[in-house]
Amino acid sequence: MAVRPIRLFGDPVLRSVTDPVRIGAPGNAGLVEDLVDSVALEGRAGVAANQIGVGLRAFTVNVDGRIDYVLNPEIVELGGEPALVDEGCLSVPGFYFPRMRHPYAKVRGLDLAGEEIVLEGAGLMAQALQHETDHLDGKLYIEGLEPETKREAMRAVRQAEWFGRSVE
């Protein structure tokens, strides 16, 4: 299908909790194709449906050369002591800030046929699963930053030349 433009910080769709995907609904396959095409670009670890302007509960991840998608994902397990990791976001381009994430995560959801999918992993995969699930819940990663880091991040974002625009 197509690589879709990424919605940027300030776009209200990023703050909205997404609706469940109705399995078998027309357009689901096209949404998954667009998510896969959009996450396949170099340097992208994940894309949530609301980042491409679709208010449905779906995301893709691209970790270690493998692209996966999941519909209606829910985090079912987090493991290990949370630790600070540098994190960025396509919706907040050009910035990386340290934020607490669990080193292991497991997500359960569905594929296009309604069959169960489980995505899990450590390191970048765990970070991506937590990050993309947060997107679907209407939360951006900067909301989870330590207070002083969050103030710094918000100052930088408001001064960014892309603020309020979409990018390819």
C-alpha positions in Angstrom: 0.0 0.0 0.0 1.9 3.1 1.2 4.3 4.7 3.6 2.1 7.1 5.5 3.1 10.4 7.0 3.8 10.3 10.7 1.7 12.6 13.0 3.8 14.8 15.2 3.6 16.0 18.7 0.7 18.4 19.1 -1.6 16.4 16.8 -4.7 15.4 18.9 -4.8 11.9 17.5 -1.6 11.1 19.4 -3.4 11.9 22.7 -6.5 9.8 22.0 -7.0 6.3 23.2 -7.4 4.1 20.2 -10.5 1.9 19.5 -10.3 -1.9 19.2 -9.9 -3.3 15.7 -13.0 -5.2 14.6 -11.6 -8.4 13.2 -12.8 -9.0 9.6 -13.6 -5.3 9.1 -12.9 -3.9 5.6 -9.7 -2.0 5.5 -7.8 -4.0 8.2 -5.5 -5.6 5.7 -4.7 -2.2 4.1 -4.0 -0.7 7.6 -1.6 -3.5 8.4 0.1 -3.0 5.0 0.5 0.7 5.6 1.9 0.1 9.1 4.4 -2.5 7.7 5.4 -0.2 4.9 5.8 2.7 7.3 7.9 0.9 9.8 10.2 -0.7 7.2 12.1 2.5 6.6 15.6 2.6 8.0 15.8 3.7 11.6 12.3 2.8 12.6 11.6 0.4 15.4 7.9 0.8 15.6 4.8 2.6 14.3 1.4 2.7 16.0 -1.8 3.2 14.0 -2.5 6.6 15.6 0.9 7.8 14.5 -0.4 7.5 10.9 -3.7 9.1 11.8 -5.8 6.0 12.4 -7.5 5.7 15.8 -7.4 1.9 15.9 -5.5 -0.4 18.3 -2.7 -1.8 16.0 1.0 -1.4 15.7 4.1 -2.8 13.9 7.6 -3.3 15.2 10.9 -3.6 13.3 13.5 -5.1 15.5 16.6 -7.1 14.4 15.5 -7.1 10.8 12.1 -8.7 11.6 8.8 -6.9 11.1 5.8 -8.0 13.1 2.3 -6.5 13.6 -0.4 -7.0 16.2 -4.0 -6.0 16.4 -5.6 -5.1 19.8 -2.4 -5.6 21.7 -2.3 -5.7 25.5 0.8 -5.9 27.6 0.5 -9.2 29.6 3.9 -9.3 31.2 6.7 -6.9 32.1 9.9 -8.3 33.6 13.1 -7.1 35.3 13.8 -4.0 37.2 13.0 -0.9 35.2 16.1 0.9 34.0 16.9 4.2 32.2 17.2 3.8 28.4 17.6 6.4 25.8 14.4 6.6 23.9 13.2 8.6 20.8 9.9 8.7 18.9 9.0 9.3 15.3 6.3 11.7 16.5 9.0 13.7 18.4 11.7 13.6 15.8 15.4 14.4 16.5 15.2 14.0 20.3 16.3 11.2 22.6 15.7 11.3 26.3 16.4 8.8 29.1 13.2 7.1 30.4 12.5 4.1 32.6 11.5 0.9 30.8 11.3 -2.7 31.8 14.0 -4.8 30.2 11.5 -7.5 29.1 7.9 -7.2 27.8 5.3 -9.5 26.4 2.3 -8.4 24.3 -0.7 -10.5 23.4 -3.1 -9.6 20.5 -4.6 -10.8 17.3 -3.6 -11.2 13.6 -5.9 -10.3 10.7 -7.6 -13.7 10.9 -8.4 -13.3 14.6 -5.7 -15.8 15.7 -3.7 -15.0 18.8 -0.3 -13.4 18.4 2.3 -13.1 21.1 5.2 -10.7 20.7 7.9 -10.7 23.4 11.5 -9.8 23.9 14.2 -8.0 25.8 16.2 -4.9 25.1 15.0 -2.9 22.1 12.0 -5.3 21.5 10.8 -4.8 25.1 11.2 -1.0 24.7 9.3 -1.0 21.4 6.5 -3.1 22.7 6.0 -0.7 25.7 6.4 2.4 23.6 3.9 1.4 20.9 1.4 0.2 23.5 1.7 3.5 25.2 0.9 5.2 21.9 -2.3 3.2 21.5 -3.3 4.4 25.0 -2.8 8.0 24.0 0.5 8.5 25.8 3.8 9.8 24.4 7.1 8.7 25.8 7.9 12.1 27.1 5.1 11.8 29.6 7.1 9.1 31.4 10.3 11.2 31.7 11.7 12.3 35.1 10.3 15.8 35.9 13.5 17.8 35.1 14.1 15.8 31.9 10.4 16.3 30.9 10.7 20.1 31.3 13.8 20.1 29.1 12.1 17.9 26.6 9.0 20.1 26.4 11.1 23.2 26.0 13.0 21.6 23.1 9.9 20.2 21.4 8.1 23.6 21.5 11.1 25.2 19.8 11.5 22.5 17.1 10.8 23.7 13.6 8.6 20.7 12.9 6.3 21.4 15.8 2.7 20.9 14.6 3.5 19.4 11.2 3.5 16.0 9.6 6.5 14.4 8.0 7.0 11.5 5.6 
